Amino acid sequence: MDFGIKDALDILLVAVLLYYLYKLMKESGTINIFYGVMAFIMVWVVTSEILGMRLIGTIMNQFMSIGLLILVIVFQEQIKRFLVELGSQKRWHVLRRIFHGHREEAEARQRKWVIPIVYACMSMAKSKTGALIVIQQSMPLDMYEKTGDMIDAEINTRLIENIFFKNSPLHDGALIIADNRIKAAGCILPVSHDSDVPRSLGLRHRSALGIAQATDAMAVVVSEETGYISIAYRGELRRRLSTTDLEHALSQLSDM
């Protein structure tokens, strides 16, 4: 049996698809389900295709048909996220940014919204003022904005600090930034139930990780107990960041 270019391309496409599925489910905290599905597929291939066991192969074929429908229903949010990211215009504008001065655009973007956020977090960290700031990327956060109070204001250091001031009615919720604007404050976010999250972390950190697992947004947290700055992005939580680390992480985000 000859192995040609078409076979190599077939294997490559399957490998890329599996990688993206692995990455997506790892970020959403459902990686164990991915392992379980892959183990089931391996058993199905070995028994029905390699060993030729007809009875168990027929049974597992039926499970595969029903299981695919169940997976689509259970993981509809993750599938939606994958399709939104795949079709995002930001992913197709890389060459345009390169040929039109990516460095100048990055510096302008940093001056416009990164620095005010960094200064606000630095100030709130010193005073141990708890804060949760969510920065939208490709996936819209409209459903979370509606849970809070709409603001639609320019990104300003003093405004961010006033929103999270301890006596402010909005300080307990999340502040959402999109399209270079502060869209809403006092917003309610999904809470992560990941068992790997240390028990010492409170609701803000779990909410930050929850939104990072459900969407492609980045969440910045200032701890009220310790004053440490953390970020949640792509399903991972990074703790105890310096202001330089925070500035670098925010600067790496795509154009908003």
C-alpha positions as CSV (number, residue, x, y, z in Angstrom):
1,M,0.0,0.0,0.0
2,D,1.5,3.3,-1.2
3,F,1.8,6.2,1.2
4,G,1.3,9.4,-0.8
5,I,1.0,13.2,-0.2
6,K,-2.8,12.8,0.2
7,D,-2.3,10.4,3.2
8,A,0.3,12.7,4.8
9,L,-2.1,15.7,4.4
10,D,-4.9,13.6,5.9
11,I,-2.8,12.7,9.0
12,L,-1.7,16.3,9.3
13,L,-5.3,17.7,9.3
14,V,-6.4,15.1,11.9
15,A,-3.4,16.0,14.1
16,V,-4.2,19.7,13.8
17,L,-7.9,19.1,14.6
18,L,-7.0,17.0,17.7
19,Y,-4.6,19.6,18.9
20,Y,-7.2,22.4,18.7
21,L,-9.7,20.1,20.5
22,Y,-7.2,19.3,23.2
23,K,-6.3,23.0,23.6
24,L,-9.9,24.1,23.7
25,M,-11.0,21.5,26.3
26,K,-7.9,22.2,28.4
27,E,-8.7,25.9,28.6
28,S,-12.4,25.1,29.5
29,G,-11.4,22.7,32.3
30,T,-12.8,19.6,30.6
31,I,-9.6,17.9,29.6
32,N,-10.5,14.7,31.4
33,I,-13.5,14.3,29.1
34,F,-11.2,14.7,26.1
35,Y,-9.0,11.9,27.4
36,G,-12.0,9.7,28.0
37,V,-13.4,10.3,24.4
38,M,-9.9,9.6,22.9
39,A,-9.7,6.3,24.9
40,F,-13.1,5.3,23.7
41,I,-12.2,6.1,20.0
42,M,-9.0,4.1,20.3
43,V,-10.8,1.0,21.7
44,W,-13.4,1.4,18.9
45,V,-10.8,1.6,16.2
46,V,-8.8,-1.4,17.6
47,T,-11.9,-3.7,18.1
48,S,-13.8,-2.9,14.9
49,E,-11.2,-1.9,12.4
50,I,-8.1,-3.8,13.4
51,L,-9.3,-6.9,15.2
52,G,-12.6,-7.1,13.2
53,M,-14.9,-7.8,16.1
54,R,-18.2,-7.4,14.5
55,L,-20.6,-7.5,17.5
56,I,-18.7,-5.1,19.8
57,G,-17.9,-3.0,16.7
58,T,-21.6,-2.6,15.9
59,I,-22.4,-1.7,19.5
60,M,-19.6,0.9,19.6
61,N,-20.7,2.3,16.2
62,Q,-24.1,3.0,17.7
63,F,-22.5,4.7,20.7
64,M,-20.4,6.8,18.4
65,S,-23.5,8.0,16.6
66,I,-25.4,8.9,19.8
67,G,-22.2,10.1,21.6
68,L,-21.4,12.7,18.9
69,L,-24.9,14.3,19.3
70,I,-24.5,14.3,23.1
71,L,-21.1,15.9,22.9
72,V,-22.4,18.7,20.6
73,I,-25.2,19.4,23.1
74,V,-22.9,19.3,26.2
75,F,-20.1,21.3,24.7
76,Q,-22.2,23.8,22.6
77,E,-20.5,26.8,24.3
78,Q,-17.0,25.4,23.6
79,I,-17.9,24.7,20.0
80,K,-19.3,28.2,19.6
81,R,-16.1,29.6,21.0
82,F,-14.0,27.6,18.6
83,L,-16.0,28.7,15.6
84,V,-16.0,32.4,16.7
85,E,-12.2,32.3,17.2
86,L,-11.7,30.5,13.8
87,G,-13.8,33.1,12.0
88,S,-12.4,36.1,13.9
89,Q,-11.2,38.9,11.6
90,K,-8.4,39.5,14.0
91,R,-6.8,36.2,13.1
92,W,-6.8,37.2,9.4
93,H,-5.3,40.7,9.9
94,V,-1.8,39.6,10.9
95,L,-0.2,40.4,7.6
96,R,-2.0,43.7,7.4
97,R,-0.6,44.7,10.8
98,I,2.9,43.6,9.8
99,F,2.9,45.6,6.6
100,H,1.3,48.7,8.1
101,G,3.6,49.2,11.1
102,H,2.7,46.7,13.8
103,R,5.1,48.3,16.2
104,E,3.6,51.8,16.0
105,E,0.1,50.3,16.3
106,A,1.1,48.3,19.4
107,E,2.7,51.4,21.1
108,A,-0.4,53.5,20.3
109,R,-2.7,50.8,21.7
110,Q,-0.6,50.5,24.8
111,R,-0.8,54.2,25.5
112,K,-4.5,54.2,24.9
113,W,-5.7,51.5,27.3
114,V,-2.9,49.3,28.7
115,I,-1.2,52.0,30.8
116,P,-4.4,53.3,32.5
117,I,-5.3,49.7,33.5
118,V,-1.8,49.0,34.8
119,Y,-1.7,52.2,36.8
120,A,-5.1,51.5,38.3
121,C,-4.1,48.0,39.3
122,M,-0.8,49.2,40.8
123,S,-2.6,51.7,42.9
124,M,-5.3,49.3,44.0
125,A,-2.6,46.6,44.8
126,K,-0.9,49.1,47.2
127,S,-4.1,49.9,49.0
128,K,-5.3,46.2,48.8
129,T,-8.5,47.2,47.0
130,G,-10.1,44.2,45.4
131,A,-10.8,44.4,41.7
132,L,-11.8,42.2,38.7
133,I,-11.3,43.6,35.2
134,V,-12.3,41.6,32.1
135,I,-10.9,42.6,28.7
136,Q,-12.9,41.3,25.7
137,Q,-11.3,39.7,22.7
138,S,-12.9,38.0,19.8
139,M,-15.9,36.6,21.7
140,P,-18.6,39.1,22.6
141,L,-19.4,39.5,26.3
142,D,-22.8,41.1,25.9
143,M,-24.6,38.5,28.0
144,Y,-22.3,39.3,30.9
145,E,-22.5,43.1,30.4
146,K,-26.2,42.9,30.9
147,T,-25.8,41.5,34.4
148,G,-24.3,44.8,35.6
149,D,-24.7,48.5,35.0
150,M,-23.9,49.9,31.6
151,I,-21.3,52.7,31.6
152,D,-19.8,53.1,28.1
153,A,-16.9,55.5,29.2
154,E,-13.3,56.0,28.1
155,I,-10.7,53.9,29.9
156,N,-9.5,56.1,32.8
157,T,-7.3,55.2,35.8
158,R,-9.3,57.3,38.3
159,L,-12.6,55.9,37.0
160,I,-11.4,52.3,37.4
161,E,-10.3,53.1,41.0
162,N,-13.6,54.8,41.8
163,I,-15.6,51.8,40.6
164,F,-13.7,49.4,42.8
165,F,-13.6,51.8,45.8
166,K,-14.8,49.8,48.8
167,N,-17.8,51.9,49.4
168,S,-18.8,51.9,45.7
169,P,-22.0,49.8,44.9
170,L,-20.2,48.3,41.9
171,H,-17.0,47.2,43.6
172,D,-18.1,43.5,44.1
173,G,-18.7,42.8,40.5
174,A,-16.5,42.7,37.4
175,L,-15.7,45.6,35.1
176,I,-15.8,44.7,31.4
177,I,-13.7,46.5,28.8
178,A,-14.4,46.2,25.0
179,D,-13.7,48.3,21.9
180,N,-11.3,50.5,23.9
181,R,-14.2,51.5,26.3
182,I,-15.4,50.6,29.7
183,K,-18.7,49.0,28.8
184,A,-20.1,47.9,32.1
185,A,-19.4,47.4,35.8
186,G,-20.8,45.3,38.6
187,C,-21.1,42.3,36.2
188,I,-21.7,38.7,37.3
189,L,-19.3,36.1,35.8
190,P,-19.4,32.3,35.6
191,V,-17.5,30.7,38.5
192,S,-14.9,28.1,37.8
193,H,-15.3,24.8,39.7
194,D,-11.8,23.6,38.8
195,S,-10.4,21.5,41.6
196,D,-6.9,22.7,40.9
197,V,-7.7,26.2,42.1
198,P,-6.2,26.7,45.6
199,R,-8.8,27.0,48.4
200,S,-7.1,30.2,49.6
201,L,-8.4,32.0,46.5
202,G,-11.7,33.7,46.7
203,L,-14.7,34.4,44.4
204,R,-12.9,37.0,42.3
205,H,-10.2,34.6,41.2
206,R,-12.7,31.8,40.5
207,S,-14.8,34.2,38.5
208,A,-11.7,35.3,36.5
209,L,-10.8,31.7,35.7
210,G,-14.4,31.0,34.9
211,I,-14.7,33.7,32.3
212,A,-11.3,32.7,30.9
213,Q,-12.5,29.1,30.5
214,A,-15.8,30.2,28.9
215,T,-14.5,32.8,26.6
216,D,-11.2,34.1,25.1
217,A,-11.2,37.2,27.3
218,M,-8.4,38.1,29.7
219,A,-9.4,38.8,33.4
220,V,-7.2,40.8,35.7
221,V,-7.6,40.3,39.5
222,V,-6.3,42.4,42.4
223,S,-6.6,40.5,45.6
224,E,-8.3,42.3,48.5
225,E,-6.5,40.2,51.1
226,T,-2.9,40.3,49.7
227,G,-2.8,43.0,47.1
228,Y,-1.3,40.5,44.6
229,I,-2.2,40.9,40.9
230,S,-3.2,37.9,38.9
231,I,-4.5,37.3,35.4
232,A,-6.7,34.5,33.9
233,Y,-6.4,33.8,30.2
234,R,-6.9,30.8,28.0
235,G,-8.1,28.7,31.0
236,E,-5.0,29.3,33.0
237,L,-4.4,31.5,36.1
238,R,-1.1,33.3,36.7
239,R,-0.6,34.7,40.2
240,R,1.6,37.3,41.8
241,L,2.4,39.3,38.8
242,S,4.5,42.5,38.9
243,T,3.2,45.6,37.1
244,T,5.8,44.9,34.4
245,D,4.4,41.4,33.9
246,L,0.9,42.8,33.8
247,E,1.8,45.5,31.2
248,H,3.5,42.9,29.0
249,A,0.5,40.5,29.2
250,L,-1.9,43.2,28.3
251,S,0.3,44.4,25.5
252,Q,0.3,41.0,24.0
253,L,-3.5,40.9,23.5
254,S,-4.9,41.4,20.0
255,D,-6.4,44.7,18.9
256,M,-9.6,45.4,20.7
